Amino acid sequence: MTGKERMLITGGRTLEGQVRVSGGKNTAVAVIPATLLSDDVCTIENLPDIEDVHALVDILRELGAKVDYEPGRFMTVDPRPAEGYEVSYHNAQRLRASYYLLGALLGRCGKAHVPTPGGCEIGSRPVDQHLKGFRALGAEADEVGGIIKVEAGQLTGSGVFFDISTVGGTVNVMLAAVKAKGTTIIYNAAKEPHIVDLANALNSMGAHIKGAGTDTIRIRGVQNLHGTNYAVIPDQIETGTLMIAAAATHGDVVINGCIPTHMDALSAKLLEMGVMVTDYDDAIRVHSTGMHRAVNIKTQVYPGFPTDLQQPMSALLTTAHGTSIIQETIFEQRFRHLDEIRRMGAHVRVADRIAIIEGVNELYSAPLTASDLRAGAALVIAGLMARGTTEVYEPGYIDRGYEHIEEKLRSLGAEISRETGL
Ligand code: EPZ
């Protein structure tokens, strides 16, 4: 995080035209560690050019893997020289998903030391379910002095029953189980699109994973995985953020290269608000001319409304006609962006995990600070809607998950720029 930058957004510009969505962050951060499980060279394509991916390149190199990386194009990982099993504190803090090195290294060499991860401050984010999963496979797993240490002589397939649906826990157990002896069955597994994409990537390396995308995933362990050439799926949350930006500016935007079915929960809400949404094979058109109606939202696991779009969506709802009620069920502190947007004239009350938004006619610009990735995206949306020029500080948070966001928005007609070295 630089802390010495700000975005400047002059609101009121209507977004129009076509834009291409980038590869998925949350799938990339799982598939990149998965390459460590291979016995040969893996090439991963369609990776987004974002900070989380850059951090993982450094982590793989730190572990000894040979990585060729062309940002925005491909990454080739030769895991064979990798002998390390410890991730440095500095690198682990750069992204939440550094904890996927636990499952990947456990599967690769039976041992991993990874400092508790960094990432976005959206409430307490325990890893008890991950550790429970590793233990079910026969590993010892503990957190000692801020470092999560896992170790196993031989991982053995087993039933893993998650108390809650956890994306990270599901990914980590899949990574650890693909080369375990015997069969692992994950019950109450997460069903998000990136879980399916990770399973497809691992299967393309010779793994035997069935049921990804349902709540029961069956993994038959194999001895070896071979190399692969795999392209990750488009980013569901970037797609949604662009859809919301189009609606927020009463624009007409076609988002190309996306998977419309991944967006069904958001599309349904936008339609309910009075926004036109049209699905094509691999594109979505969002067209908004009239007034927006208030809607209620409850975040849920996939295929429910994603928590990652709650923040951008709540920015949009600040000017919808009527009262919207948002219930955040996944994370404890995912309304901090609303404290900022309130300073732009929004009428918002937050009580615990519920936000009540009374729509106002318009927002006005203010200096704002991003507190996490999607909060940053929400502030950008608010800035696009507001009268005047909004300043968004700490845009580094946004760079963690959105590839070239200013260029993409500018190509659609937004007036957005960045100042550095303040
Ligand atoms: C993933 O986080 C995503 N991150 C998040 O995206 C996303 O918001 C979240 O899933 C929900 O969809 C990545 O994929 C890298 P969880 P994760 O484990 O894995 C609790 C973004 O903006 N829990 O499904 O951390 C947890 O506290 C980010 O792109 C436990 O209690 O989410 C939360 O309340 C932010 N114990 C709930 O489960 C555990 O061991 C769901 O968390 C694990 C989780």
Boltz pocket constraint, residues with backbone or C-beta under 6 A from the ligand:
constraints:
  - pocket:
      binder: B
      contacts: [[A, 25], [A, 26], [A, 29], [A, 96], [A, 97], [A, 120], [A, 124], [A, 125], [A, 126], [A, 127], [A, 128], [A, 129], [A, 130], [A, 131], [A, 164], [A, 165], [A, 166], [A, 167], [A, 168], [A, 169], [A, 190], [A, 192], [A, 237], [A, 307], [A, 308], [A, 329], [A, 330], [A, 331], [A, 332], [A, 373], [A, 374], [A, 401]]
      max_distance: 6.0
